[in-house]
Amino acid sequence: MGSVDAGAAMEKIRAAGLLRTRGLIGGKWVDAYDGKTIEVQNPATGEVLANVACMGNRETADAITSANTTFYTWSKLTASERSKALRKWHDLLMSHKEELALLMTLEQGKPMKEALGEVNYGASFIEFFAEEAKRVYGDIIPPTLADRRLLVLKQPIGVVGAITPWNFPLAMITRKVGPALACGCTVVVKPSEFTPLTALAAADLALQAGIPAGALNVVMGNAPEIGDELMQSTQVRKITFTGSTAVGKKLMAGSANTVKKVSLELGGNAPCIVFDDADIDVAVKGSLAAKFRNSGQTCVCANRILVQEGIYEKFASAFVKAVQSLQVGNGLEESTSQGPLINEAAVQKVEKFVGDATSKGANIMLGGKRHSLGMSFYEPTVVGNVSNDMLLFSEEVFGPVAPLIPFKTEEEAIHLANDTNAGLAAYMFTKNIARSWRVSEALEYGLVGVNEGLISTEVAPFGGVKQSGLGREGSKYGMDDYLEIKYVCMGNLG
Ligand code: NAP
């Protein structure tokens, strides 16, 4: 697409009618009831892109009512009718790929190439679940008495509250809303206050696609108020959340009072194990992709690169060389492969983790400080000789810092990899097939990449174990969390 000027990008988005700043309740674009707004800023420049409605409990209550009313009509449509509307939404997302990607780069900072990739990825969930809508099969169970017939029906759970983060402003929404709408549920989405514009543009396209008013509602602003309203409502039957482990735990506890179904996609602490027998080029390329995508701000980013001692020096020097080639800049520039971090707090967290590591004996092999571009840009960084007493080992850094941790044996690597409360993604690089099976089975993680650093796809189940979450998104399994199983016993048929 080439480099784009921010003003021209905003003009293109506006001309397509996709610069929405109000919430969506019952098919109507509405301001916050008290007129409050919040600024959405471009993290690369600090420029204010828009002022969006800052909503709270009252707007959320109305969005829930609207979703609840619409549930009774949307869930009664045939699967084929729901599928057609979703398919149309997918097509509209794809035909507005450039505008959506520009919006995402502007409000989130990711490079255009990654933003375009996210539109494809985000839209793929809508296409996949449009197809899955037609495959919600029940069961017939052989009866225990001759005059009975035992049936199992799968039915939509009801109104869903979906709370999403800023790092994937489109895909984290479509991964939830796709299966929910496909099953016949209706949804109240709360996007992050940092990236509401992509969510609102996508919702506009859903309306254009014929998803009925009230089936998809969007409220944003005061996160705790919106979250509380969703949790307290007896009409909301499920909460699905992607974000930090701390907020996930609050939502899980808050949902207990009304016994809601909860799906959580929380933080990771992904190990990336490079064994002595790895193909070094494959390992460097794979770890680079797993670590530096979205400037290290993804839940499946390699957080700890464990390198066996026989290959440590060779891997470290090839990896540093590869990281040196990353180009930091405004995501709207074609040459950029690393955008800014989401905000100042994110940079301060990275600084704290790097400072902690160096004070405990780790060595900076590359980077290690704020980038000369200022704002929230941070230099792609490699830190050597990291050990398990450092924050870089125990917590998710969520930034462009690759810690290298030496290890001796396969057993030690598995122990280090599993030595965390997180369990989302793990990676390994090895040419030994027996080892790849053995280690895949031993890793306490929901996703494992073998000789590959980018493994997410709409057709495979995504989700964590331990404190990384509950439930799976994407794939045929992604429908289950939005369905209830009903047993029907038909008697006296003899
Ligand atoms: P976050 O602070 O937990 O925010 C996520 C969402 O929760 C945002 O919409 C936020 O709203 C909202 N929120 C915050 N406090 C809330 C409350 N008390 N009640 C209800 N909602 C509340 O997480 P983040 O910093 O945006 O995202 C980064 C985290 O997400 C990382 O830990 C990452 O690993 C995780 N993540 C996980 C996955 C996965 O699939 N496992 C995928 C992507 C990211 P506001 O932004 O408006 O405050």
Residues whose N, C-alpha, C, O or C-beta is under 5 A from the ligand:
A	BS01	NAP	I163 T164 P165 W166 K190 P191 S192 E193 F194 G221 A223 P224 G227 T242 G243 S244 T245 V247 E265 L266 G267 G268 T298 C299 S468
